[in-house]
């Protein structure tokens, strides 16, 4: 699990038992037996957890009960919640980083394994698409990059962006938020951007060495956390729901769903992902303006093809295939 000490491992295990019995008590004797520790040692680990911000009740003859957890995204908070086999089983946590993608890319180049994740409370130079900056205030949102080693040719690596978009949208919809995907990689709530994805890869002409999948999700950002130029186009899940979001629970749900879609993509291919992406799209069947590095295109977004490219029908009747660009829905006057 990428822990720093045996003591931390014991704390993770104790937290796991307390999370499982969240509505009841877990006896000190049971914890002692399961861990092979004395009751005094268990108590010391519980005290250490309390010192890190966990509220744990202790009642004689009943045991310990988890009351509240700190709003952090360290392995200590995340490990007991994960049900994944690979994704997040090795977590590299940092209080602050320039960019999780930069750190993850270096780790991958140094041999980090499939599923390792870099996660941080704050990015000082978060990376967005096409050289943009991803605004990353501390302690309120989710910023992570996953290292993937897919068995794919380089020309199919872009499919993973759509895999992640589907997993993100579905996780947001679990929170009773009507999430939609704007081609190619923005996830929206009420037409405003709530999450983005940036994939970067290392590859030979015929083989992908690794992919870094960077994800940023605005979970608890308030209006004051967005720069003026994003005030009208960005939002957060908490603003839409009207309540604060538990970041650790959201993260564990997202990683579980992402791994399920990655596994399906590996086993079956892109078509199930494409079909679900179409169902969740806010772009298709709309009149759009697409800006690429070379030109501007206007027409109706009809579909995405087997490679994830956007198919746009121009006013002249041509079907244009767009591999990369910025899409803006043309709103009726």
N, C-alpha and C positions, 0 to 999 in steps of 0.2 A: 504493500500500500504506500510505499514511499514515505514511511514515518521516520522520525528523527531519533527515536529511542524506544527501548522496551517499555518505559513508563508511559509514553504516549500511546503505545499499542494497547496497554491495559485500559487506559482512559477511553480509547475508541471502543473497546469491547464493552466496557461498562455503559458507555453512552448508547451503544447498540441495544443492550438489554433494556435500558430505561426507555428508549424510544419505542421498542416493541410493546412495552407495558405502559404506554404514556398515560392511560386513564386509570392505572392502578399502581400498586406498590410492588417493588422487587425486593425480596428479603436480602439482608446482608449475608445470611447463611448460604442462600442459593448462589449469590455472586461469589462468595468465598469458595464454595465447592467447584463452581464452573471454572474459576480462574486458577485454582490451586494456590490461593493466597490466604493469609490469615484475615480475620475480620478487621483487625487494626490496619492492615495494609489496604484493604478495600476502602476503609474510612479515609485513609490518607489520599487515595486517588480521588474520592468524591470531594474532599476538601480542595484538592488541586483544581478540579473542574469548577467548583464554586468560585475559586480565585480567578478563573478565566471568564467569568460572567454567566455561568449556568446556575439557574435557580433550581435547587434540588432539596425537596423536603425530606426530613428523616423523622420517622415516628417509631418509638419503641414497639417491638413485637410485630411490626408491619413491614418496616424496611424503608427503602428510598423511592421517591417519586419525582420524575422530571416535571418541573412546572413551567420553565421558560428557558429559551436558548438565546445566546447572543446573536446579533445579526451579522455573522461573519461567514466567510466562504473558505475556511481552512480545511485541511483533510479531517480534522477533528469533528467538524460539523457535517461534512459531506459523506465521509466513509460509512457511517451507520445507516445512511439513507439509500445507498446505491444498491441496485440489483443487476448491474451490468457485469459482463464477463471480461471486457477489455477496456472500454471507455471509462476513464477516470480511476482505474485501478492503480495508477501511478499519477499522483497530483503534485505539480510543482507550483506552490503557492508563493505569491509575493505581495507585500503590502502596496507596492507601487512599482510600475514598470513604464518605460517609454512606450512599448508595444508588445502585447502577448505574441503576435505573429513573428516579430523579430526574434524574440527569445526562443519560441518553439522551433523556428526554422534552424537556429543554431543547434539546438538540442537534437533535432532530427538529423542534421548533417553529422553530428557526433555519434549517431547510432541509437538514439532513443527509439523505443519500440512502438508498434501500433497501439493506439489507444491512450498513450500518455497525454496529459493535459496540462497546459500552463494557464493559471488563473490568477487574477489580481483584483485588488480593491479599487485601483485607480490606474489609468493610463495617462501619461503626460504627452504622448505623441501617438495616440491611437490612429491606426491606418484604416481609411475607407477606400472605396473603389476610385479608380482613375486619379490617384494621388491626393484625394481629399483627406481631411482629418476627421476622426470619429471622436466627438466630444465625450469625455469619460470622467465625470466628477466622482469623487471618492465615496465609497461606502453605501451607495444607493442602487447600483445597477449590477449587471452581469457582463463581465468581459473575460473571454477565454479563447484559447486556441488549442485544437486537438490535432495530434500527429496521427496521420493515417498512412498506411502502406498498402494501398489497394492493388489488386492484380488487374491493372487496366493499361491500355495504350494511352499515350499522352492526349490524343485527340478526344478521349472520352472523360478526361479528368473533370471537365466543366460540369458533368452530370452531378458531381458531388455537391455543387452549389445548390442545385435544385432539390437534391435529397435533404440537405440541411434546411432549406426553406420550408419544405413540407413538414418536417419534424417540428420546426419552430412554430409554424402556424397551428399545427394540431395541439401543441402544448399550451399555447395561448388560448385556444378554444376550450381546452379543459377548464380554464379559469372563467368560463362564461363570457369570453371576449370574442367578438366576430372578426377574427383575424383573416386577412386576405393577403395574397402574394402579388406584388407588382414586379413584372419582369425586369431584370432577371433574378434579383436577390434581395429586394426590400420586402419586409413584412409590415403590413399596415393595420391600424385600428382606426376606424372612422375616417379613412382616407389619409391618415397621417402616419409617418414612418415611426415604428416602434422598435424595429430590429433590422440589422444588416449583417451581411455575410461577405467575407473576403477570403478566397481560396488562392493559395500560392503553392507552386510545386517545383520540385527538382526532378528532371527527367532527361533521358536520352531520347533520340528520335523514335525509338520503338518500345520504350519501357519507362514507366513512372517509378522513380526511386521512393519518393514520399510526397504527400500532400499535407499542407498546413491549412486547416479549416478554422478561420477566425470568425467568432460570433460576438456581436454586441447586442444586448437587449436592454432597453430602457424600462426598468421595473418600477423604481420608486422616485424617479426624477420629478422635481417640481418645476413650475414655470421659470423659477430663478436659475435653474441648472442649464437652461438652453440659451445659447447666444442669440442675439436679436434676429439674425438672419434665419434661424431655425424655429423661431417662436410659432410661426403659423403652419409649419410643415411637419413638425415632430411632436410626438406625444410619449406618454409612458403608460404602462399597464395600470399602475395605481391611479392615475388621473382618470382613466376610463372606468375603472371599477369603483372608485370612490373609497378605497381602502388600501392600506399598506400590504405589500406582497412579501411573503416569506421567501427570501432569496434562496436559501439552501434547499427548501422543498421544490421550488421551481427548477433549480439547477438539476437536482437528481431526477426529476420527471423528464426534463429535456434530454439529458444524457441517455436515459433509458429508451426514450422514443427514438432518438437519433440512432442509437445502436441497432434497434429493431429495423429501421429503414435501411441502414447501411448493410445489415445482414441480408435483407431481402434483395437489395440491389446487387449484392455479390452473388446471390444464389440464382436469381431469376433474370436480372438485367434491368434496363431503364424503364421499360414500358409501364409497370405498375406505378412507378414514381411519376412518370409523365401524366398518367391518367389522374392521379390524385392532385398533382400540381394544377391541372386544368380545372378540376372541381373547385380549387381554392383560389383561383386567379381573380384579380381585380382588373387585369389588363385586357383579357380576351373579349372580343365582340364590342370593343370600344374604339372610337376614333382616337388615334394617337399621333403624336409628333415624336419622331425618333431622331436624336442628334448623335451622329457618329463622328469619328475623327475626320472623316472625309466629306460628309454631306449631311443634309437634313432631309428626312423622309416623312411624309404624312400619308395616312391611310387608316384602314380598319385592321386591328390586330385579330387575325382569324384563328391562329392555333400556334402550338410549338411543335417542332418536328422531332424525329427520333433522336436527335442530338441535343435537343433543348433550345435550338435557335427559334427566334420569333418570326412568324410568317405574317407579313403585312400586305394587304391588298390595297394598291394605290388607286386614286380616282380614275386612272387610265385602264385599270383592270389587271395590271401586272401584279404577280405575287412575289414580293421581295423577301429574301431571307436575311435576317439580321442576327449577327453573331455577338455583337457587343455594341453598347450605346446607352444613352440616357433616354428613357421613355417618359413622356408627359401626356396625360390624358387630355384631349381637347374638349373642354367643357362647352356645352351648348350655350349660345348667347341668351 
